Amino acid sequence: MQQSPSALVHAPVPARNVLQTCDPDRARAELRRTYYPLSLRRLDTGAPFQFTMSTHSAGPLTLGQVRFGSSVELDAGELEVAYHVSVPVSGGTLMRCGDQRVYAAGSTGAVFTPTGHAAVERWMPGSVQLNLKIDRKVLENELAERLGRPLMTPVRFAMAMDLTTSAARGWLDAVHILARELHQPGGLAASSLLAAEIHRVIVTGLLLAQPHNYSGELHSGARPHRPKTISKAIDLIEADTERAWTVVELARSCEVSVRGLEEGFRRYVGVSPHAYQRDRRLDRAHADLLAAHPGRSSVAVIARKWGFPHPGRFASAYRRRFGVAPSATLRGLRP
């Protein structure tokens, strides 16, 4: 007998963090701590409030099973720092992301994109969901690696997920394996190496199973071979990121015309030489902010070190790339 999609998530989510409460404020606080800042509104104030959640954070993934005993509305705004997948275990929920709306029930799940306004318009009483939060940077880096170029725009998934397709069922199998192994003392997830491979299978599986704005390129396998001149320019930037390379200097060093270098970057890298250098500098600034002590360094000092003299422009570029303000990273508020 073929197993239903929802049956794949009936195994209990690892009970590292379990909460049962009749207090809406406590439920809201725990959801905010585990997932995202959000509002919670009871739609049926005459019914007793009941909330149950079991969760486990596994590297870039947070896996949880959530149940509301009465009807509620949740509003998280733009998720910014993560992609999110909701899979129905029982009952149903009416959900919205941007201009897309899905009733997640039975064989239909929902995928939320960080840049769309995310909300659960109605959680039906007694409904149970499996919720998977995926770090935005990890997913986008994985896709960029597979495409062989930086992403120009965020990944925008189709919201409705058909859980009956072979790809979706395979993806759910991987999620089920993670849930099971996290629950087993000494299981595969206890090995950091094997856990990282499971995480990558889940992230890549979602990119392959669920349609998005890069699906055509991802499935085509098109990955043009970079000319030596472009590879050399990239190596020069990576080797000396602090240097303010001009396009003229790069072109001269690579023995190619400025026009040829710019066209090569657009075709084989997907961004201009300037944009590529800016992103590498943002990555270095990000690493420094993660390692810095708030009392011993500042955003402005690190920004200037990596060639960003204007604090406001640096903060805007940083937020677009990492989903949080640089000051939040410095304070240890990780996505």
N, C-alpha and C positions, 0 to 999 in steps of 0.2 A: 504494500500500500504506500502511495506517495505521501510523504510528510507535508503537512501544511506549512506555509512560511512562518506563521506565528508560532508553530510548535518548536521551531528552532531556538526560540528565545525563552522557552518555558523553564529551562534550567535556571536555578536561582543565580542572580548576580552576586558575586563574592561579597560576603557580609562583613567587609572591613569597616563600613560606615552605614549603620542602619538607624533609621529614625521612624518612630511611630508617634503621632501626636494628634491631638484634637484642637490645637492652638494654631490658627491661621498665621499669626505673626511669627511663630517659630518655624512653620513650614516655609514661609517666605524667606526668612533669614537663611535657612539651610539651602534652599534653591539658589539664592544669590551667592552663597559661599561656594557651592559646588559647581554651579553652571554660570549664570550671568546675573547682573543687576536686573531686576524685573519687578513689576507690580502684580499683585494677586487680588482678585475681586471675587467674592462669593456671589454666584448667580441665584442660588437657592438658599436664602438665609433662614428658611424655615426648617431645613434638614440639618442634622448634626454634621459637623465638619470632621472628616477623617482623612489623614494623610499618612502614607507609608512610602519610604524611599530607601533603597539599598544601593550603594554606589562603591566604585573603586576607581581610583586614578592610576593609570598605567602609562607612564611616560607622557607622550603627546595626546593620549586618549583618556577620556573620562567616560566610563560605562556605568549606567544606572538604570534601575527599574523603578518606576514611579506609579503610584495609585492615588487617586482622589476618590473619596467615598461619595462626595456630592459635587454638583456642577459648579465649575469655577472658570474664570477668565484669567489668562496670563499675558502680560505684555512686556517683552524684553527690548523693544526698540531695535536698533541695529546691533547685531551681535559683535561686529568689528573684529574680534580676536579669534573666532573659530567658525568652522562649518559644523552643522548639527544635523543628525539623522534621527528621526522618530519612527519607530516600528511598533505597530499595534500588537499587543499580546492578547487583550480582550477589550471589548467595547469599541468606542470610537472618539475621535476628537476633531473638531473643525479648526483648521489651522490656516494661517496666512503668512506669506513672505513677499513683501513688495506688492505687486499687483497680481500675484498668484494665490489661489485659495484651493485647499485640498481637504477632503474629509478622509482622515487617516483611519481606516478600519479594514479588517479582513486582510485582503491581499494588497492593500495600498498603504505605502508609507509616505513620509515627507522628508525632503532634504532642504535645509535652510542655508542660504548664502549670507555671508557676513554683512554685505552692503544693503540688504533688503530689510525693511521693518518687519520684525518677527513677532507673531502673536498667536496664542491659542484662543480663538474666539469663544469656544465652548468645549470644555472637557466634560464628557458625559459621565454621570454618576457611576462609580464603580469601575471605570475604565482603567486599564493598565497599559503602560507604554515602556518599551525599551528605548532609552535615550543615549545616543553616542555623540560626545563632543570631541571634535578633532581640531587640534591646534592649526590655525590658519597658515602659519609660516611653514609648518611641516608639509601640509598638503600642497601648497603652492610650490615649494622647493622640489617636491617629488615630481610634480608635473613638469616643471621647468627642466629638470634633469632628463626626463624621458623625451621631451621635445628637443632638447639640445639648445635651448635658448631661454632668455628671461621672459617672463610673462608681461605683456603690455597692460593687461586689465585683469581684475580678479576673476576667478572661476565662477561662472554663473550657472548653477545647476537648474535643470527642470525640477520643479518642486515635487510633483507627483512621482512616486517610485513604485513601479510595478514589481511586486515581490514574487511574481510567478515566473519571471524569465529565468533562464538558466544562469545568466550572469549574476542576477540579484540573489538567486538561491545559493550560488557559490560564495558570494560575498557574505551572506548571512551565516553560512557554514563557518567562515573564518571568524566572524564575531562570536559565534557559539563556542568555537575552540578557545578563544581568548577568555570568555566568561568561565568556561569549565576549568581551564588551566590556572586562572587566578584563584579559583576556589580550592585547588589541590595543593596542599603543602608539598614543596619540592617538585611542583609541576614544571612544565616547560617555561612558564612565565617567570620562574625563579632564576633562570639563566638570563642575564642581561642581553647576551648575544641572540639567543633564540627569541626572547621577548621583542627585541628590535625587529627581527624578521617577521614576526606575527603582526606587529604594528604596521610594517611596510606593506604586507599583503593586504591588510584591511584598507589602508589609504589608497593603494594602487587599485585594489578591487573596486572601490567606490568610483574612482575616476574612470574605470573601464565599464562598470555596470550601469552607471547613471548618466544620461545625456547631459552635456554642458556645452558651453561655447567653444571649447577646444576639442570636442570629441572627434570631429572630422580629421583634424590634423593628427591627433593621438592614434586613431585607428588606422590611418593610412600608412603609418610607419615612416612617413617622409622625414628624413633627417639629412639634409644636404651636407656634404663634406666641406668643411671650411678650407678655403685656400690658406697657404702658409703665411701669406701677408697678414691675414686677419688673425690667425692664431698667434703670430708674433706680436701684433699690437695688443692682444689680450694678455699675453705673458708679460709684456712691458708694464701694463697697467697694474696687474696683480703683484708684480715684483716690487713696484715702487708706488704704492697707492697714495702716499703723502704728497708726491710730486704733482703739481698742477700741469698735467700734460695738455698741450694744445693739439688740435687736429693736425696742424702743420708739422709740429714736432714728431708726432706719431707717424704721419705719412712719410716724412723724411727718413726716419729710423727704419721704416719697413720698405723703403724704396718703392713707394707707390704714390700716385697722385692723391691729392686731398679728395677729389671727387670719387676716385676709385675706392679709397678707404671708407668713405661715408656710405657709398652704395653697397660695399661688401658687408659692412656692419648691419645695414638695414636688411639685407638678404639673408645673411647667415647667422646673425645674432639676434635680430629682431628689434634692436634699438640703435640709436646713434652712438658714436664713440663717447660723446659727452655724457649721455644718459647712462651708459655702461659704467663709466668712471664714477659718476655720482652715486650709483647704486652700490658700488664696491666701497666707497667712502662711508656711505650710510651703514653698510654691514660692519665696517671696522668701528664706527662710532657706537653701534649697537653692542658690539662685544665689549668695548671699553665701559659703557654704561652698566652692563651686567656685572662687570668685575669691580667697578668703583665703589668706594664707601661714600655715602651721602655727605658725611661731614668733612671729607678730605678732598672732594672734587666737586665739580658742578657741570651742569649741562652745557653752559656757555664755553667753559674751558675745553671740554671734549669736542664740542662742535667746531671751535676754532682750530683745534689740532687737525681736524680732518677737512678743513677748507670750507667751513660754513660760518662766515662772519656774521650773518644776519640771523638772530635767534628765532624770529617768527617764521622765516622761510625754512630754516632747519626743522623746526617743530612740525610744520605742515608736511614737508617731505618725509620726515620720520614716521609720522602717523599714517600716511598713505602706505608706506612700505611695511610697517610692523603692527599697525592697528591700535597702537597706544601712544600716549605722549612720552617724549624722552624723559621727562621728570618722573613719570610713573615707573619706568624701567630702573632709573637710578634709585628710587625708593624701595625697589624690590617687589613691585607689584607686577608680577609676571602674567602674560596672557595665558 
